[in-house]
Amino acid sequence: MGMYHRHGVQSTAAIAGHPIHHMLIVFPVAFLIGAFGTDIAFMATRDAFWAQVSYWLLIAGVVTALVAAVPGLIDFVTIDRVRNVWVSWAHMVANLVVVALALINVGVRLDDPAAGAQGWGIWLSGIQTALLLFSGWLGGELSYRYGIGAIRDYSPKTEQFHVEVDRADVAASYGRRKTGWGDV
């Protein structure tokens, strides 16, 4: 069970308190949105290279999305607060739809990535990108508004990473002229 804190809920799928799902989602997001970008590049240049890149980005996006889904599902199943928030259900369903669309998109391109990108491929990439942006917004809501996997650590150990800064010294350093390799 995720440990409840005053301002959040600790992830149950975490390494040293850091939620694994949050670490992994950047990969499918980058790959799947990148596939839309390379589809646009293909449409603009008609260079088959870009269609092939889109195909492989879609495959990488599906694989990494499934990997990122595992710790997300662990948190969903083990933390009551997650299941009790409609945003988490919408986030999960939207992500499942994105993966399904990406799988269909891979299937459309299976025999000929260039032909697939010209037909339904670019439309599927655009739709999955829009859904992914919406789902990412929902994931941000879960983390930052509902505090799922985002807790403030008040332990004394965290103080070792904080350094007091003299604002007068910082302001004075900005007043110096920069020459490129050092201050003058």
Secondary structure, 3 states (H helix, E strand, C coil): CCCEECCEECCCCEECCEEHHHHHCHHHHHHHHHHHHHHHHHHHHCCHHHHHHHHHHHHHHHHHHHHHHHHHHHHHHHCHHHHCCHHHHHHHHHHHHHHHHHHHHHHHHCCCHHHHHHHHHHHHHHHHHHHHHHHHHHHHHHHHHCCECCCCCCCHHHHHHCCCCCHHHHHHHHCCCECCCCEC
